[in-house]
Amino acid sequence: MKVAIGGPLKVAFRPWVEGLENIPAEGAAILASNHLSFSDSFFLPAVLDRKVTFIAKAEYFTTPGVKGRLTAAFFKGVGQLPVDRSGARGAGEAAIKSGIEVLERGELFGIYPEGTRSPDGRLYRGKPGGLARVALATGAPVIPVAMIDTEKIQPPGKVMPKLMRPGIRIGKPLDFSRYQGMEHDRFVLRAVTDEVMYEIMKLSGQEYVDMYATAAKRQIADAAKAEKEQAKKAQQEK
């Protein structure tokens, strides 16, 4: 997949990279990145020599039919693991378990602390469960990563990507060994997550919003719905 996907991506989009020396040549590490676009999970592995394993929703792997099988093969090929999001805590616990397994094999594990793509290009509050718990449970260093301009390549709703150069800034590894064994302390989890998000903010230059991206998406959706209903009502009154 690095040849079939990574090669053409690098030739077509020519992504620039800073801080590549911060990726260890071997051994476990967590790559914690902002999340601007669906393509983030392809551009980052494309510029690295090592394999990066991300997690993806199980629906990508279980859709029936020819298209579903091709989609599943594609996501497996680019190193993504299926996570069943059913149940009250299904997604979080499955992500943590998957991350620990990847790191115990001495590999690179990629995670988006925001939990979902940014709805407007700003950086949102990191969720304290997955990233911090995996880091403290394994002792693996956390490497902050900033994706730059990937949301401009293929905005939501656009089928054809725009040819432009995205950027990737890779920060220095963060060591959280001082919190070892405290992965169930919610204050420690919050502190670890906030420290990582601060480093991502410095690398990306994004405006930081102290709320979860999922909540922001709901607000945007509610506002759009209200605007649509208001326009419909105004049309009816004419």
GROMACS elastic network, one bead per residue, 0.5 to 0.9 nm:
[ bonds ]
;  ai    aj funct       b0    kb
    1     5     6  0.53187   500
    1     6     6  0.66588   500
    1     7     6  0.87020   500
    1    74     6  0.85748   500
    1    77     6  0.59621   500
    1    78     6  0.59294   500
    1    79     6  0.88475   500
    2     5     6  0.55226   500
    2     7     6  0.63248   500
    2    45     6  0.78607   500
    2    46     6  0.62117   500
    2    49     6  0.88044   500
    2    51     6  0.88082   500
    2    78     6  0.77730   500
    3     6     6  0.55469   500
    3     7     6  0.50174   500
    3     8     6  0.76849   500
    3    46     6  0.88613   500
    4     7     6  0.62148   500
    4     8     6  0.68954   500
    5     8     6  0.57054   500
    5     9     6  0.61781   500
    5    10     6  0.87599   500
    5    42     6  0.80184   500
    5    46     6  0.76207   500
    5    78     6  0.83575   500
    6     9     6  0.51362   500
    6    10     6  0.62004   500
    6    11     6  0.86730   500
    6    42     6  0.73516   500
    6    43     6  0.74235   500
    6    45     6  0.75020   500
    6    47     6  0.74619   500
    7    10     6  0.53497   500
    7    11     6  0.63002   500
    7    12     6  0.86684   500
    7    46     6  0.72346   500
    8    11     6  0.50469   500
    8    12     6  0.59031   500
    8    13     6  0.82793   500
    9    12     6  0.52698   500
    9    13     6  0.57561   500
    9    14     6  0.73069   500
    9    15     6  0.82801   500
    9    42     6  0.83868   500
    9    43     6  0.72850   500
    9    46     6  0.73268   500
   10    13     6  0.54996   500
   10    15     6  0.62170   500
   10    43     6  0.80912   500
   10    46     6  0.71415   500
   10    47     6  0.75878   500
   11    14     6  0.55499   500
   11    15     6  0.86650   500
   12    15     6  0.88470   500
   12   163     6  0.71259   500
   12   164     6  0.84748   500
   12   165     6  0.88447   500
   13   163     6  0.59622   500
   13   164     6  0.57207   500
   13   165     6  0.52395   500
   13   166     6  0.71647   500
   14   164     6  0.78967   500
   14   165     6  0.56442   500
   14   166     6  0.75697   500
   14   167     6  0.89470   500
   15    43     6  0.76676   500
   15    47     6  0.79654   500
   15   164     6  0.84524   500
   15   165     6  0.51449   500
   15   167     6  0.54072   500
   15   168     6  0.73226   500
   16    47     6  0.88361   500
   16   165     6  0.70587   500
   16   166     6  0.66336   500
   16   168     6  0.63011   500
   16   169     6  0.85295   500
   17    20     6  0.67020   500
   17    47     6  0.77150   500
   17   166     6  0.89234   500
   17   167     6  0.58964   500
   17   169     6  0.58821   500
   17   170     6  0.77040   500
   18    21     6  0.83934   500
   18   167     6  0.81423   500
   18   168     6  0.63392   500
   18   170     6  0.60300   500
   18   171     6  0.84440   500
   19    22     6  0.56098   500
   19    23     6  0.79085   500
   19   168     6  0.84828   500
   19   169     6  0.60267   500
   19   171     6  0.61543   500
   19   172     6  0.77326   500
   20    23     6  0.58412   500
   20    47     6  0.86781   500
   20    48     6  0.78779   500
   20   169     6  0.80295   500
   20   170     6  0.62948   500
   20   171     6  0.86218   500
   21    24     6  0.74069   500
   21    25     6  0.88847   500
   21   170     6  0.84625   500
   21   172     6  0.88471   500
   22   143     6  0.77111   500
   22   170     6  0.67078   500
   22   171     6  0.66029   500
   22   172     6  0.55652   500
   22   173     6  0.67927   500
   23    26     6  0.85784   500
   23    29     6  0.82333   500
   23    31     6  0.88961   500
   23    48     6  0.83333   500
   23    50     6  0.89772   500
   23   143     6  0.77295   500
   23   170     6  0.79187   500
   23   171     6  0.89214   500
   23   172     6  0.84171   500
   23   173     6  0.81990   500
   24    27     6  0.68498   500
   24    28     6  0.82976   500
   24    29     6  0.77327   500
   25    49     6  0.85401   500
   25    50     6  0.77263   500
   26    29     6  0.88454   500
   26    50     6  0.82775   500
   26   106     6  0.73740   500
   26   107     6  0.75937   500
   26   108     6  0.88280   500
   27   103     6  0.82175   500
   27   105     6  0.83715   500
   27   107     6  0.60100   500
   27   108     6  0.76906   500
   27   140     6  0.87758   500
   28   102     6  0.81260   500
   28   103     6  0.50818   500
   28   104     6  0.72033   500
   28   105     6  0.74088   500
   28   108     6  0.55198   500
   28   109     6  0.77652   500
   28   138     6  0.89035   500
   28   140     6  0.59191   500
   28   141     6  0.76625   500
   29   103     6  0.68455   500
   29   106     6  0.77549   500
   29   107     6  0.67962   500
   29   108     6  0.50779   500
   29   109     6  0.64509   500
   29   110     6  0.86964   500
   29   135     6  0.87261   500
   29   139     6  0.89470   500
   29   140     6  0.51556   500
   29   141     6  0.52150   500
   29   142     6  0.61249   500
   29   143     6  0.70935   500
   29   173     6  0.84919   500
   30    99     6  0.86779   500
   30   103     6  0.78885   500
   30   107     6  0.87418   500
   30   108     6  0.58708   500
   30   110     6  0.58970   500
   30   111     6  0.73280   500
   30   131     6  0.82939   500
   30   134     6  0.86499   500
   30   135     6  0.73924   500
   30   140     6  0.65734   500
   30   141     6  0.61757   500
   30   143     6  0.59034   500
   30   144     6  0.83756   500
   30   173     6  0.89155   500
   31    52     6  0.84404   500
   31   108     6  0.70303   500
   31   109     6  0.60540   500
   31   111     6  0.62342   500
   31   112     6  0.84494   500
   31   141     6  0.87112   500
   31   142     6  0.60672   500
   31   144     6  0.60565   500
   31   145     6  0.65147   500
   31   170     6  0.88500   500
   32   109     6  0.85080   500
   32   110     6  0.60991   500
   32   111     6  0.51270   500
   32   112     6  0.57602   500
   32   113     6  0.65569   500
   32   131     6  0.76425   500
   32   142     6  0.66323   500
   32   143     6  0.60112   500
   32   145     6  0.58066   500
   32   146     6  0.85476   500
   32   196     6  0.76103   500
   32   197     6  0.86504   500
   32   200     6  0.81747   500
   33    40     6  0.88145   500
   33   110     6  0.75499   500
   33   111     6  0.64441   500
   33   112     6  0.52045   500
   33   113     6  0.70031   500
   33   114     6  0.86180   500
   33   143     6  0.84146   500
   33   144     6  0.59541   500
   33   146     6  0.56497   500
   33   147     6  0.70653   500
   33   197     6  0.87170   500
   33   200     6  0.69959   500
   34    40     6  0.87869   500
   34   111     6  0.88197   500
   34   112     6  0.59373   500
   34   113     6  0.71931   500
   34   114     6  0.69825   500
   34   117     6  0.81148   500
   34   118     6  0.82236   500
   34   123     6  0.70208   500
   34   124     6  0.86820   500
   34   144     6  0.85793   500
   34   145     6  0.68515   500
   34   146     6  0.57006   500
   34   147     6  0.63439   500
   34   197     6  0.83386   500
   34   200     6  0.68359   500
   34   201     6  0.85167   500
   34   204     6  0.81865   500
   35    38     6  0.80458   500
   35    40     6  0.67418   500
   35    41     6  0.89441   500
   35   112     6  0.61385   500
   35   113     6  0.84337   500
   35   114     6  0.72134   500
   35   115     6  0.83145   500
   35   116     6  0.68190   500
   35   118     6  0.61315   500
   35   121     6  0.87369   500
   35   123     6  0.83334   500
   35   146     6  0.83664   500
   35   147     6  0.71789   500
   35   150     6  0.88757   500
   35   151     6  0.87998   500
   36    39     6  0.83374   500
   36    40     6  0.70258   500
   36   116     6  0.87039   500
   36   117     6  0.53103   500
   36   118     6  0.54359   500
   36   119     6  0.79557   500
   36   120     6  0.84393   500
   36   121     6  0.62881   500
   36   122     6  0.85560   500
   36   123     6  0.88796   500
   36   147     6  0.71952   500
   36   148     6  0.81682   500
   36   149     6  0.77941   500
   36   150     6  0.61576   500
   36   151     6  0.51262   500
   36   152     6  0.88583   500
   37    40     6  0.55147   500
   37    41     6  0.83895   500
   37   117     6  0.63379   500
   37   118     6  0.79761   500
   37   147     6  0.88981   500
   37   149     6  0.88531   500
   37   150     6  0.57392   500
   37   152     6  0.84007   500
   37   153     6  0.83598   500
   37   154     6  0.73887   500
   37   155     6  0.75897   500
   37   156     6  0.84425   500
   38    41     6  0.67500   500
   38    42     6  0.81856   500
   38   117     6  0.77658   500
   38   150     6  0.85243   500
   38   151     6  0.82271   500
   38   154     6  0.82879   500
   39    42     6  0.52708   500
   39    43     6  0.62630   500
   39    44     6  0.87330   500
   39   150     6  0.69824   500
   39   151     6  0.83159   500
   39   153     6  0.86127   500
   39   154     6  0.80963   500
   40    43     6  0.53642   500
   40    44     6  0.61857   500
   40    45     6  0.87297   500
   40   147     6  0.69808   500
   40   150     6  0.68368   500
   40   151     6  0.88155   500
   41    44     6  0.59884   500
   41    45     6  0.68140   500
   41    46     6  0.88476   500
   41    52     6  0.88459   500
   41    54     6  0.72628   500
   41    78     6  0.85269   500
   41    80     6  0.87118   500
   41   110     6  0.83319   500
   42    45     6  0.56707   500
   42    46     6  0.60768   500
   42    78     6  0.75198   500
   43    46     6  0.50478   500
   43    47     6  0.66293   500
   43   147     6  0.87946   500
   43   150     6  0.87276   500
   43   166     6  0.84750   500
   43   168     6  0.84432   500
   44    47     6  0.56961   500
   44    48     6  0.68061   500
   44    52     6  0.83226   500
   44   147     6  0.81326   500
   44   168     6  0.73022   500
   45    48     6  0.52423   500
   45    49     6  0.77789   500
   45    50     6  0.75226   500
   45    51     6  0.65887   500
   45    52     6  0.58523   500
   45    53     6  0.86974   500
   45    78     6  0.83144   500
   46    49     6  0.78788   500
   47   168     6  0.89093   500
   48    51     6  0.74061   500
   48    52     6  0.83024   500
   50   107     6  0.83074   500
   50   108     6  0.76469   500
   51    78     6  0.86400   500
   51    79     6  0.72690   500
   51   107     6  0.74002   500
   51   108     6  0.66834   500
   51   109     6  0.88243   500
   52    78     6  0.84487   500
   52    79     6  0.65203   500
   52    80     6  0.84023   500
   52   107     6  0.73187   500
   52   108     6  0.50043   500
   52   109     6  0.57277   500
   52   110     6  0.61682   500
   53    78     6  0.80252   500
   53    80     6  0.54950   500
   53    81     6  0.70886   500
   53    99     6  0.85120   500
   53   102     6  0.74084   500
   53   107     6  0.79547   500
   53   108     6  0.63228   500
   53   109     6  0.50113   500
   53   110     6  0.57542   500
   53   111     6  0.86733   500
   54    78     6  0.88928   500
   54    79     6  0.65649   500
   54    81     6  0.62671   500
   54    99     6  0.84112   500
   54   108     6  0.88949   500
   54   109     6  0.61471   500
   54   111     6  0.62345   500
   54   112     6  0.89099   500
   55    79     6  0.84965   500
   55    80     6  0.52422   500
   55    82     6  0.60292   500
   55    83     6  0.64277   500
   55    95     6  0.68226   500
   55    98     6  0.77710   500
   55    99     6  0.82556   500
   55   109     6  0.87525   500
   55   110     6  0.77225   500
   55   111     6  0.74224   500
   56    59     6  0.84059   500
   56    60     6  0.72971   500
   56    61     6  0.88330   500
   56    75     6  0.82730   500
   56    80     6  0.60335   500
   56    81     6  0.57848   500
   56    82     6  0.51560   500
   56    83     6  0.59249   500
   56    84     6  0.88620   500
   57    60     6  0.61047   500
   57    61     6  0.79272   500
   57    81     6  0.81550   500
   57    82     6  0.55493   500
   57    83     6  0.50951   500
   57    84     6  0.64037   500
   57    85     6  0.67898   500
   57    91     6  0.84573   500
   58    61     6  0.53985   500
   58    62     6  0.64190   500
   58    63     6  0.88939   500
   58    81     6  0.81341   500
   58    84     6  0.51268   500
   58    85     6  0.72434   500
   59    62     6  0.51523   500
   59    63     6  0.60047   500
   59    72     6  0.89034   500
   59    82     6  0.79215   500
   59    83     6  0.86300   500
   59    84     6  0.80801   500
   60    63     6  0.63469   500
   60    68     6  0.73833   500
   60    71     6  0.64203   500
   60    72     6  0.58567   500
   60    75     6  0.74625   500
   60    82     6  0.75240   500
   61    64     6  0.88374   500
   61    68     6  0.70710   500
   61    69     6  0.74262   500
   61    71     6  0.68828   500
   61    73     6  0.78716   500
   61    75     6  0.76142   500
   61    76     6  0.82917   500
   61    81     6  0.89265   500
   61    82     6  0.66113   500
   62    68     6  0.68152   500
   62    69     6  0.78797   500
   62    72     6  0.71509   500
   63    66     6  0.89629   500
   63    67     6  0.78348   500
   63    69     6  0.71560   500
   63    71     6  0.81384   500
   63    72     6  0.79029   500
   64    67     6  0.74530   500
   64    68     6  0.50028   500
   64    69     6  0.68315   500
   65    68     6  0.51770   500
   65    69     6  0.63387   500
   65    70     6  0.87318   500
   66    69     6  0.51693   500
   66    70     6  0.62077   500
   66    71     6  0.85712   500
   67    70     6  0.51315   500
   67    71     6  0.60880   500
   67    72     6  0.85930   500
   68    71     6  0.50679   500
   68    72     6  0.61372   500
   68    73     6  0.85954   500
   69    72     6  0.50884   500
   69    73     6  0.61222   500
   69    74     6  0.85410   500
   70    73     6  0.50978   500
   70    74     6  0.61095   500
   70    75     6  0.87344   500
   71    74     6  0.50780   500
   71    75     6  0.62954   500
   71    76     6  0.86137   500
   72    75     6  0.53282   500
   72    76     6  0.61551   500
   72    77     6  0.84656   500
   73    76     6  0.51895   500
   73    77     6  0.59789   500
   73    78     6  0.87518   500
   74    77     6  0.50225   500
   74    78     6  0.63793   500
   74    79     6  0.88444   500
   74    80     6  0.89652   500
   75    78     6  0.52672   500
   75    79     6  0.64676   500
   75    80     6  0.54222   500
   75    81     6  0.77902   500
   75    82     6  0.88042   500
   76    79     6  0.52371   500
   76    80     6  0.53972   500
   76    81     6  0.68517   500
   76    82     6  0.86010   500
   77    80     6  0.74808   500
   81    98     6  0.76782   500
   83    90     6  0.82951   500
   83    91     6  0.63239   500
   83    92     6  0.89502   500
   83    94     6  0.59494   500
   83    95     6  0.64817   500
   83    98     6  0.81869   500
   84    87     6  0.85367   500
   84    90     6  0.64626   500
   84    91     6  0.59987   500
   84    94     6  0.69350   500
   84    95     6  0.88679   500
   85    88     6  0.85057   500
   85    89     6  0.79299   500
   85    90     6  0.50873   500
   85    92     6  0.79445   500
   85    94     6  0.79290   500
   86    89     6  0.77614   500
   86    90     6  0.52852   500
   86    91     6  0.68070   500
   87    91     6  0.76977   500
   88    91     6  0.81560   500
   89    92     6  0.56375   500
   89    93     6  0.61301   500
   89    94     6  0.84013   500
   90    93     6  0.55413   500
   90    94     6  0.59470   500
   90    95     6  0.84280   500
   91    94     6  0.52404   500
   91    95     6  0.59978   500
   91    96     6  0.86054   500
   92    95     6  0.51883   500
   92    96     6  0.62312   500
   92    97     6  0.86890   500
   92   129     6  0.70473   500
   92   130     6  0.62211   500
   93    96     6  0.51377   500
   93    97     6  0.61803   500
   93    98     6  0.85669   500
   93   129     6  0.87697   500
   93   130     6  0.77956   500
   94    97     6  0.51721   500
   94    98     6  0.60761   500
   94    99     6  0.85017   500
   95    98     6  0.51224   500
   95    99     6  0.60197   500
   95   100     6  0.85904   500
   95   130     6  0.66609   500
   95   134     6  0.89704   500
   96    99     6  0.51262   500
   96   100     6  0.61866   500
   96   101     6  0.86641   500
   96   129     6  0.82032   500
   96   130     6  0.54397   500
   96   131     6  0.78102   500
   96   133     6  0.71220   500
   96   134     6  0.58315   500
   97   100     6  0.52818   500
   97   101     6  0.62971   500
   97   102     6  0.87833   500
   97   134     6  0.81092   500
   98   101     6  0.52097   500
   98   102     6  0.62983   500
   98   103     6  0.87491   500
   99   102     6  0.52070   500
   99   103     6  0.62481   500
   99   104     6  0.85724   500
   99   109     6  0.62293   500
   99   110     6  0.83589   500
   99   111     6  0.85740   500
   99   130     6  0.84515   500
   99   131     6  0.87719   500
   99   134     6  0.63965   500
  100   103     6  0.51931   500
  100   104     6  0.60107   500
  100   105     6  0.87092   500
  100   109     6  0.86604   500
  100   134     6  0.59363   500
  100   135     6  0.84365   500
  100   137     6  0.74874   500
  100   138     6  0.65722   500
  101   104     6  0.51593   500
  101   105     6  0.65427   500
  102   105     6  0.53840   500
  102   106     6  0.69420   500
  102   107     6  0.57933   500
  102   108     6  0.70921   500
  102   109     6  0.63367   500
  103   106     6  0.50244   500
  103   107     6  0.52224   500
  103   108     6  0.64955   500
  103   109     6  0.65224   500
  103   134     6  0.87771   500
  103   138     6  0.71378   500
  103   140     6  0.73290   500
  104   107     6  0.74079   500
  104   138     6  0.73433   500
  111   114     6  0.89576   500
  111   115     6  0.83642   500
  111   130     6  0.83803   500
  111   131     6  0.70266   500
  112   115     6  0.56212   500
  112   116     6  0.71733   500
  112   117     6  0.84612   500
  112   126     6  0.83068   500
  112   131     6  0.81401   500
  113   116     6  0.81365   500
  113   125     6  0.80582   500
  113   127     6  0.56424   500
  113   128     6  0.76597   500
  113   129     6  0.88124   500
  113   130     6  0.74943   500
  113   131     6  0.62587   500
  113   193     6  0.76554   500
  113   196     6  0.87189   500
  113   197     6  0.78636   500
  114   117     6  0.73368   500
  114   118     6  0.78473   500
  114   123     6  0.79750   500
  114   124     6  0.61252   500
  114   125     6  0.61229   500
  114   127     6  0.58331   500
  114   197     6  0.88313   500
  114   212     6  0.69667   500
  114   213     6  0.64835   500
  114   214     6  0.85151   500
  115   126     6  0.73193   500
  115   127     6  0.66462   500
  115   212     6  0.84476   500
  115   213     6  0.75493   500
  115   214     6  0.78507   500
  116   119     6  0.87038   500
  116   213     6  0.66571   500
  116   214     6  0.69366   500
  117   120     6  0.88845   500
  117   121     6  0.86683   500
  117   213     6  0.73830   500
  117   214     6  0.87050   500
  118   121     6  0.55310   500
  118   122     6  0.63156   500
  118   123     6  0.67576   500
  118   124     6  0.71252   500
  118   213     6  0.60521   500
  118   214     6  0.86069   500
  118   216     6  0.86626   500
  118   217     6  0.83226   500
  119   122     6  0.76490   500
  119   213     6  0.70797   500
  119   214     6  0.87131   500
  119   216     6  0.73272   500
  119   217     6  0.61614   500
  119   220     6  0.83349   500
  120   123     6  0.87051   500
  121   149     6  0.87401   500
  121   151     6  0.72667   500
  121   206     6  0.74751   500
  121   207     6  0.83616   500
  122   206     6  0.55352   500
  122   207     6  0.52364   500
  122   208     6  0.61469   500
  122   209     6  0.69503   500
  123   126     6  0.88188   500
  123   197     6  0.83747   500
  123   200     6  0.85969   500
  123   201     6  0.70146   500
  123   204     6  0.87444   500
  123   206     6  0.57788   500
  123   207     6  0.59428   500
  123   209     6  0.60581   500
  123   210     6  0.86749   500
  123   213     6  0.82429   500
  124   197     6  0.84889   500
  124   207     6  0.85405   500
  124   208     6  0.58977   500
  124   210     6  0.61794   500
  124   211     6  0.59667   500
  124   212     6  0.56464   500
  124   213     6  0.55141   500
  124   216     6  0.87389   500
  125   193     6  0.87084   500
  125   194     6  0.77552   500
  125   197     6  0.73537   500
  125   208     6  0.76524   500
  125   209     6  0.64468   500
  125   210     6  0.52637   500
  125   211     6  0.52168   500
  125   212     6  0.50705   500
  125   213     6  0.71029   500
  126   131     6  0.87896   500
  126   190     6  0.85982   500
  126   193     6  0.60950   500
  126   194     6  0.68425   500
  126   196     6  0.84724   500
  126   197     6  0.64481   500
  126   210     6  0.89279   500
  126   211     6  0.85111   500
  126   212     6  0.69895   500
  126   213     6  0.86193   500
  127   130     6  0.72332   500
  127   131     6  0.77951   500
  127   132     6  0.88497   500
  127   190     6  0.80906   500
  127   193     6  0.71137   500
  127   212     6  0.74717   500
  128   131     6  0.66179   500
  128   132     6  0.60413   500
  128   133     6  0.78402   500
  128   186     6  0.78625   500
  128   189     6  0.53955   500
  128   190     6  0.52895   500
  128   191     6  0.84144   500
  128   192     6  0.77991   500
  128   193     6  0.55139   500
  128   194     6  0.82059   500
  129   132     6  0.60437   500
  129   133     6  0.58809   500
  129   134     6  0.83708   500
  129   186     6  0.85482   500
  129   189     6  0.68874   500
  129   190     6  0.83989   500
  129   193     6  0.85581   500
  130   133     6  0.54606   500
  130   134     6  0.60420   500
  130   135     6  0.85020   500
  131   134     6  0.54161   500
  131   135     6  0.61456   500
  131   136     6  0.86835   500
  131   142     6  0.87005   500
  131   189     6  0.85586   500
  131   192     6  0.85532   500
  131   193     6  0.70388   500
  132   135     6  0.50896   500
  132   136     6  0.60741   500
  132   137     6  0.83854   500
  132   183     6  0.71582   500
  132   188     6  0.83577   500
  132   189     6  0.53761   500
  132   190     6  0.78828   500
  132   191     6  0.88195   500
  132   192     6  0.59556   500
  132   193     6  0.60013   500
  133   136     6  0.52570   500
  133   137     6  0.58728   500
  133   138     6  0.84757   500
  133   182     6  0.87196   500
  133   183     6  0.51811   500
  133   184     6  0.75902   500
  133   189     6  0.69191   500
  134   137     6  0.51613   500
  134   138     6  0.61039   500
  134   139     6  0.81009   500
  134   140     6  0.81450   500
  134   183     6  0.82206   500
  135   138     6  0.54903   500
  135   139     6  0.55045   500
  135   140     6  0.55071   500
  135   141     6  0.69351   500
  135   142     6  0.69724   500
  135   176     6  0.74826   500
  135   177     6  0.88460   500
  135   180     6  0.88806   500
  135   183     6  0.84703   500
  136   139     6  0.52447   500
  136   140     6  0.75001   500
  136   176     6  0.69680   500
  136   177     6  0.71910   500
  136   179     6  0.67755   500
  136   180     6  0.54558   500
  136   181     6  0.66833   500
  136   182     6  0.71095   500
  136   183     6  0.55984   500
  136   189     6  0.87946   500
  137   140     6  0.82881   500
  137   180     6  0.73127   500
  137   181     6  0.70461   500
  137   182     6  0.85634   500
  137   183     6  0.65529   500
  138   141     6  0.88829   500
  138   180     6  0.87381   500
  139   175     6  0.81440   500
  139   176     6  0.72469   500
  139   177     6  0.61552   500
  139   180     6  0.70376   500
  140   175     6  0.78507   500
  140   176     6  0.83346   500
  140   177     6  0.85587   500
  141   173     6  0.57527   500
  141   174     6  0.55665   500
  141   175     6  0.52755   500
  141   176     6  0.71333   500
  141   177     6  0.85414   500
  142   172     6  0.85594   500
  142   173     6  0.54266   500
  142   174     6  0.50306   500
  142   175     6  0.67735   500
  142   176     6  0.80793   500
  142   196     6  0.78000   500
  143   170     6  0.71248   500
  143   171     6  0.60610   500
  143   172     6  0.60814   500
  143   174     6  0.61178   500
  143   196     6  0.83579   500
  144   169     6  0.84652   500
  144   170     6  0.61549   500
  144   171     6  0.51936   500
  144   172     6  0.71151   500
  144   173     6  0.70776   500
  144   174     6  0.78538   500
  144   196     6  0.64224   500
  144   197     6  0.79653   500
  144   199     6  0.63655   500
  144   200     6  0.55985   500
  144   203     6  0.81436   500
  145   168     6  0.70697   500
  145   169     6  0.57442   500
  145   171     6  0.60727   500
  145   199     6  0.84599   500
  145   200     6  0.61116   500
  145   203     6  0.73131   500
  145   204     6  0.81946   500
  146   167     6  0.80895   500
  146   168     6  0.56991   500
  146   169     6  0.50704   500
  146   170     6  0.65095   500
  146   171     6  0.82195   500
  146   200     6  0.58017   500
  146   201     6  0.78487   500
  146   202     6  0.87755   500
  146   203     6  0.57334   500
  146   204     6  0.50077   500
  146   205     6  0.87963   500
  147   150     6  0.65482   500
  147   166     6  0.74748   500
  147   167     6  0.59546   500
  147   169     6  0.66734   500
  147   170     6  0.88930   500
  147   203     6  0.88608   500
  147   204     6  0.68858   500
  148   151     6  0.80806   500
  148   166     6  0.55995   500
  148   168     6  0.58968   500
  148   169     6  0.77663   500
  148   204     6  0.65415   500
  149   152     6  0.54500   500
  149   153     6  0.71890   500
  149   164     6  0.87779   500
  149   165     6  0.78546   500
  149   166     6  0.52166   500
  149   167     6  0.66753   500
  150   153     6  0.54156   500
  150   154     6  0.73646   500
  150   155     6  0.86561   500
  150   164     6  0.89397   500
  150   165     6  0.83919   500
  150   166     6  0.54640   500
  150   167     6  0.76293   500
  151   154     6  0.59443   500
  151   155     6  0.55617   500
  151   156     6  0.83051   500
  151   166     6  0.89199   500
  152   155     6  0.57413   500
  152   161     6  0.86158   500
  152   162     6  0.74111   500
  152   164     6  0.82799   500
  152   166     6  0.85283   500
  153   160     6  0.87788   500
  153   161     6  0.53009   500
  153   163     6  0.66088   500
  153   164     6  0.65767   500
  153   165     6  0.84379   500
  153   166     6  0.78388   500
  154   157     6  0.80924   500
  154   158     6  0.58851   500
  154   159     6  0.72472   500
  154   160     6  0.69420   500
  154   162     6  0.62747   500
  155   158     6  0.56444   500
  155   159     6  0.86047   500
  155   161     6  0.80897   500
  156   159     6  0.84604   500
  158   161     6  0.71171   500
  161   164     6  0.89507   500
  168   204     6  0.87363   500
  169   203     6  0.62913   500
  169   204     6  0.73952   500
  170   173     6  0.89980   500
  170   200     6  0.89594   500
  170   203     6  0.76621   500
  171   174     6  0.87100   500
  171   199     6  0.75760   500
  171   200     6  0.79805   500
  171   203     6  0.71196   500
  174   195     6  0.89713   500
  174   196     6  0.78765   500
  175   178     6  0.78607   500
  176   179     6  0.57390   500
  176   180     6  0.71281   500
  176   192     6  0.74303   500
  177   180     6  0.50291   500
  177   181     6  0.88386   500
  179   182     6  0.55559   500
  179   183     6  0.76248   500
  179   188     6  0.72348   500
  179   192     6  0.86989   500
  180   183     6  0.72307   500
  181   184     6  0.80102   500
  182   185     6  0.54986   500
  182   186     6  0.87534   500
  182   188     6  0.69082   500
  182   189     6  0.81953   500
  183   186     6  0.77451   500
  183   188     6  0.72539   500
  183   189     6  0.65825   500
  184   187     6  0.88756   500
  184   188     6  0.80415   500
  184   189     6  0.75456   500
  185   188     6  0.53465   500
  185   189     6  0.63025   500
  185   190     6  0.87388   500
  186   190     6  0.61200   500
  186   191     6  0.85853   500
  187   190     6  0.51011   500
  187   191     6  0.61819   500
  187   192     6  0.87023   500
  188   191     6  0.50080   500
  188   192     6  0.61495   500
  188   193     6  0.85400   500
  189   192     6  0.52758   500
  189   193     6  0.61687   500
  189   194     6  0.85709   500
  190   193     6  0.51971   500
  190   194     6  0.60399   500
  190   195     6  0.85649   500
  191   194     6  0.52115   500
  191   195     6  0.61679   500
  191   196     6  0.87353   500
  192   195     6  0.52587   500
  192   196     6  0.64118   500
  192   197     6  0.87738   500
  193   196     6  0.52243   500
  193   197     6  0.62006   500
  193   198     6  0.86264   500
  194   197     6  0.50305   500
  194   198     6  0.60668   500
  194   199     6  0.86895   500
  195   198     6  0.51664   500
  195   199     6  0.64822   500
  195   200     6  0.88233   500
  196   199     6  0.52203   500
  196   200     6  0.63128   500
  196   201     6  0.86752   500
  197   201     6  0.60672   500
  197   202     6  0.86477   500
  197   208     6  0.89927   500
  198   201     6  0.50365   500
  198   202     6  0.63398   500
  198   203     6  0.87487   500
  198   208     6  0.87598   500
  199   202     6  0.51362   500
  199   203     6  0.62988   500
  199   204     6  0.86520   500
  200   203     6  0.50886   500
  200   204     6  0.59862   500
  200   205     6  0.82426   500
  200   206     6  0.85981   500
  201   204     6  0.52104   500
  201   205     6  0.55948   500
  201   206     6  0.57180   500
  201   207     6  0.74456   500
  201   208     6  0.69259   500
  202   205     6  0.55068   500
  202   206     6  0.77649   500
  203   206     6  0.83412   500
  204   207     6  0.89034   500
  205   208     6  0.89144   500
  208   211     6  0.89917   500
  209   212     6  0.80038   500
  209   213     6  0.86643   500
  211   214     6  0.85759   500
  211   215     6  0.70354   500
  211   216     6  0.72767   500
  212   215     6  0.53700   500
  212   216     6  0.64927   500
  212   217     6  0.88480   500
  213   217     6  0.61377   500
  213   218     6  0.86595   500
  214   217     6  0.51179   500
  214   218     6  0.64008   500
  214   219     6  0.87937   500
  215   218     6  0.51062   500
  215   219     6  0.63041   500
  215   220     6  0.87138   500
  216   219     6  0.50551   500
  216   220     6  0.61971   500
  216   221     6  0.85791   500
  217   220     6  0.50892   500
  217   221     6  0.60836   500
  217   222     6  0.85109   500
  218   221     6  0.50589   500
  218   222     6  0.59964   500
  218   223     6  0.84622   500
  219   222     6  0.51127   500
  219   223     6  0.60618   500
  219   224     6  0.85600   500
  220   223     6  0.51298   500
  220   224     6  0.61483   500
  220   225     6  0.85900   500
  221   224     6  0.51238   500
  221   225     6  0.61314   500
  221   226     6  0.85974   500
  222   225     6  0.50650   500
  222   226     6  0.61021   500
  222   227     6  0.85475   500
  223   226     6  0.51098   500
  223   227     6  0.61088   500
  223   228     6  0.85623   500
  224   227     6  0.51012   500
  224   228     6  0.61390   500
  224   229     6  0.86496   500
  225   228     6  0.50843   500
  225   229     6  0.61877   500
  225   230     6  0.85634   500
  226   229     6  0.51332   500
  226   230     6  0.60844   500
  226   231     6  0.85913   500
  227   230     6  0.50755   500
  227   231     6  0.61585   500
  227   232     6  0.85868   500
  228   231     6  0.51475   500
  228   232     6  0.61797   500
  228   233     6  0.86116   500
  229   232     6  0.50111   500
  229   233     6  0.60935   500
  229   234     6  0.85614   500
  230   233     6  0.50615   500
  230   234     6  0.61360   500
  230   235     6  0.85765   500
  231   234     6  0.50795   500
  231   235     6  0.61579   500
  231   236     6  0.86661   500
  232   235     6  0.50653   500
  232   236     6  0.62617   500
  232   237     6  0.87664   500
  233   236     6  0.51059   500
  233   237     6  0.63277   500
  233   238     6  0.89665   500
  234   237     6  0.51726   500
  234   238     6  0.66094   500
  235   238     6  0.54544   500
